[in-house]
Amino acid sequence: MAEEQQSVKLPRVKLGTQGLEMDLAAGIAINGTPEYVRASVEASLRRLDVEYIDLYYQHRVDTKTPIEDTMGELKRLVEEGKIKYIGLSEASPETIRRAHAVHPITAVQMEWSLWTRDIEDEIVPLCRELGIGIVPYSPLAHGFFGGRAVVESVPKNSLLAIHPRFQGQNLDRNKKLYLKIEKLAQKHGCTPAQLALAWVLHQGDDVAPIPGTTKIRNLDSNIDALRLKLTEEDSKEITDTIPLKEIAGTRAPDGFSHLTWKFANTPTKGKKI
């Protein structure tokens, strides 16, 4: 699946994602075979009506296909001028290294926010060792830090309704953490969302978070987070306000954890399963 993402007043960049097969009967499947990679890129180019895509992600890792096979086809598409740069999403350290050996990876997309920091010990140092940019998705914790309305009333028709951290006693416990960030945001003269986003932005110059929104006012507010200048002491205070041991619930709903980076190794080349 590929889609064009365009931000207001920013340069137009063509992004694409590949790897997820949607089937109404079978559900979601991950496909990283060379044939599917090429078919996805070609279909994206037709839908977008462009000659090339700037940054193309293997969106989730196909654990049945050697990453060398996936990357080999993406490399050929770069050589053909159909994509310019390659990204990975939720890839394990081993997969990142093996993929990077086939063709340089430009960006790795991972969940990273005040309440999801499991990439800090392995993924972040590896990306910096290899010179790979880090693209945190859900930097506002699936909207948790977006405002009290989300915390107080989880939309029943959204995926948040099945997210462990937004359910029952877990949500009650996590609300206390939100209130702490809300109070700290007042000290910095900003909203909780801006403070949470600024914290991610201050993790390094190689970090480019992608907060999602459907409202222009939220987009403008997110952009204003760039104006916050946090010191090391500020960042530490914010980090300490959300102790990982106090976060209630797992980072992914039941049945989705296998799509995260900790389960994203692939077979070695020549050994399919």
C-alpha positions as a printed Julia matrix, in Angstrom:
273×3 Matrix{Float64}:
   0.0     0.0     0.0
   1.35    3.43   -0.86
   0.03    6.89   -0.35
   1.18   10.41   -0.88
   1.72   12.42    2.27
   1.87   16.19    1.93
   2.31   18.66    4.78
   1.17   22.26    4.71
   3.92   24.75    3.79
   6.54   22.02    3.56
   8.37   20.65    0.49
   6.4    17.98   -1.35
   7.96   14.6    -0.67
   6.6    11.39   -2.13
   6.54    8.58    0.43
   5.46    5.01    0.04
   5.01    1.91    2.14
   5.0    -1.72    1.12
   4.69   -5.11    2.72
   1.12   -5.27    4.01
  -1.43   -7.32    2.09
  -5.03   -6.58    3.04
  -7.61   -9.3     2.54
 -11.14   -8.99    3.91
 -11.29  -12.72    4.61
  -7.72  -13.51    5.67
  -6.89  -10.2     7.38
  -3.39   -8.67    7.29
  -0.43  -10.58    5.86
   3.17   -9.44    5.54
   4.77  -10.0     2.14
   8.37   -9.11    1.4
   8.94  -11.31   -1.64
  10.7    -9.66   -4.6
   7.62  -10.14   -6.77
   5.35   -8.35   -4.31
   7.91   -5.59   -3.73
   8.04   -4.77   -7.43
   4.3    -5.07   -7.91
   3.7    -2.72   -4.97
   6.11   -0.08   -6.23
   4.71   -0.2    -9.76
   1.16    0.11   -8.41
   2.17    3.03   -6.17
   3.74    4.87   -9.09
   0.54    4.47  -11.1
  -1.72    5.62   -8.28
   0.47    8.58   -7.4
   1.05    9.4   -11.07
   4.75   10.09  -10.46
   7.98    8.83  -11.99
   9.64    7.96   -8.69
   9.05    7.81   -4.91
  11.47    9.62   -2.62
  11.39    7.29    0.38
   9.92    3.8     0.17
   9.41    1.7     3.3
   9.26   -2.03    3.76
   6.4    -1.6     6.2
   6.86   -4.44    8.67
   9.19   -7.35    8.07
   8.24  -10.56    6.3
   9.73  -13.15    8.64
   9.35  -15.9     6.03
  11.48  -14.17    3.37
  15.21  -13.45    3.77
  15.65   -9.7     4.09
  18.36   -9.96    1.42
  15.69  -10.95   -1.11
  13.46   -8.02   -0.18
  16.33   -5.55   -0.21
  17.76   -6.94   -3.42
  14.59   -6.02   -5.29
  14.39   -2.61   -3.62
  18.0    -2.01   -4.63
  17.14   -2.82   -8.25
  14.24   -0.37   -8.09
  16.64    2.31   -6.83
  18.98    1.54   -9.74
  16.03    1.86  -12.12
  15.19    5.28  -10.68
  11.76    4.25   -9.4
  12.6     4.93   -5.77
  15.34    7.11   -4.32
  15.77    5.92   -0.75
  14.83    2.8     1.24
  13.33    2.6     4.72
  12.38   -0.18    7.12
   9.68   -0.27    9.78
   9.77   -2.29   13.0
  12.9    -4.19   11.94
  15.09   -6.06   14.42
  18.77   -5.14   14.89
  19.88   -8.23   12.94
  17.49   -7.43   10.1
  18.64   -3.81    9.96
  22.3    -4.87    9.73
  21.65   -7.44    7.03
  19.45   -5.09    5.03
  21.98   -2.26    5.27
  24.68   -4.59    3.93
  22.66   -5.04    0.71
  21.84   -1.35    0.21
  22.1     1.64    2.58
  18.99    2.14    4.69
  18.01    5.8     4.91
  15.4     5.65    7.66
  14.05    3.22   10.23
  10.49    3.85   11.4
   9.76    2.75   14.97
   7.27    3.52   17.7
   8.99    5.93   20.1
   7.35    8.16   22.65
   7.42    8.96   26.34
   5.64    5.71   27.1
   7.27    3.46   24.48
  11.06    3.57   24.76
  12.12   -0.02   24.11
  14.22    0.95   21.06
  16.63    3.07   23.08
  18.99    0.28   24.15
  19.57   -1.47   20.8
  17.86    0.15   17.81
  18.86    3.78   18.41
  22.59    3.06   18.95
  22.62    0.76   15.9
  21.0     3.37   13.66
  23.55    5.94   14.79
  26.39    3.51   14.2
  25.19    2.94   10.63
  24.13    6.53    9.92
  20.41    5.71    9.61
  17.75    8.3    10.4
  15.12    7.45   13.02
  11.45    8.14   12.28
   9.32    7.74   15.44
   5.69    6.96   14.74
   3.02    7.51   17.41
   5.25   10.09   19.15
   2.16   11.26   21.06
   1.54    7.72   22.34
  -1.38    7.02   20.02
  -2.85   10.39   20.97
  -2.6     9.77   24.72
  -0.68   13.01   25.22
  -2.83   14.81   22.68
  -5.29   16.14   25.22
  -7.48   15.27   28.14
 -10.4    14.42   25.83
  -8.55   11.31   24.57
  -7.7    10.24   28.09
 -11.21   10.76   29.45
 -13.2     9.31   26.55
 -11.57    6.71   24.3
 -13.4     6.63   20.94
 -15.26    3.31   20.71
 -14.91    3.12   16.94
 -11.11    3.47   16.95
  -8.3     0.96   17.41
  -7.59    2.6    20.77
 -10.56    0.71   22.15
  -8.58   -2.54   21.88
  -5.24   -1.06   22.97
  -4.23   -2.43   26.4
  -3.03    0.95   27.67
  -6.42    2.54   27.0
  -8.49   -0.12   28.75
 -10.0    -0.36   32.23
  -7.62   -0.19   35.16
  -4.67    0.35   32.85
  -6.19    3.58   31.58
  -7.03    4.68   35.13
  -3.4     4.24   36.12
  -2.06    5.89   32.99
  -4.31    8.94   33.49
  -2.18    9.82   36.51
   0.88   10.0    34.25
  -0.99   12.25   31.83
  -1.87   14.65   34.63
   1.81   14.87   35.56
   2.75   15.8    31.99
  -0.12   18.28   31.87
   1.25   20.0    34.97
   4.78   20.0    33.6
   3.55   21.46   30.3
   2.14   24.42   32.19
   5.62   25.11   33.52
   6.93   25.25   29.93
   4.0    27.3    28.67
   2.83   24.69   26.18
   0.31   21.89   25.73
   0.97   18.31   26.89
   1.14   17.25   23.23
   3.76   19.87   22.43
   5.85   18.87   25.43
   5.66   15.16   24.55
   6.55   15.9    20.93
   9.38   18.26   21.9
  10.81   15.5    24.08
  11.0    13.18   21.06
  12.48   15.93   18.88
  15.2    16.54   21.45
  16.39   12.92   21.32
  18.75   13.85   18.47
  19.2    15.69   15.19
  18.7    12.37   13.4
  15.16   12.0    14.78
  12.14   13.03   12.66
   8.84   12.11   14.35
   5.62   11.73   12.35
   2.62   12.69   14.52
  -0.64   11.99   12.76
  -3.68   14.26   12.75
  -6.72   15.06   10.64
  -7.1    18.63   11.91
  -5.17   21.71   10.74
  -5.19   23.23   14.23
  -3.44   20.13   15.6
  -0.92   20.25   12.75
  -0.15   23.88   13.56
   0.15   23.04   17.25
   2.52   20.17   16.49
   4.7    22.45   14.37
   4.85   24.91   17.27
   6.51   22.18   19.34
   9.65   23.0    17.35
   9.86   26.28   19.24
  10.36   24.56   22.57
  14.02   24.51   23.54
  14.63   21.91   26.18
  17.84   21.61   28.15
  19.29   18.24   29.14
  17.85   18.85   32.58
  14.42   19.55   31.09
  14.51   16.35   29.03
  15.54   14.33   32.06
  12.74   15.84   34.14
  10.21   14.94   31.45
  11.6    11.41   31.16
  11.51   10.93   34.93
   7.89   12.1    34.99
   6.86    9.0    33.0
   8.68    6.06   34.66
   8.46    3.03   32.4
   7.69    0.77   35.34
   4.53    2.79   36.04
   3.07    2.48   32.54
   0.15    0.08   32.64
  -0.46   -2.27   29.72
   1.64   -3.6    26.86
   2.59   -1.43   23.86
   0.58   -3.5    21.37
  -2.85   -5.17   21.44
  -3.13   -8.94   21.67
  -2.38  -10.51   18.31
  -0.23   -7.58   17.14
   2.95   -8.0    19.18
   4.42  -10.35   16.55
   4.57   -7.35   14.19
   7.02   -5.48   16.4
  10.79   -5.34   16.02
  11.53   -7.92   18.7
  10.01  -10.6    16.45
  11.37   -9.33   13.13
  14.28  -11.61   12.26
  14.19  -13.29    8.87
  15.59  -16.59    7.54
  19.15  -16.56    6.28
  19.62  -16.33    2.55
  18.76  -19.63    0.85
  16.67  -20.86    3.77
  13.02  -20.01    3.36
  10.4   -21.22    5.84
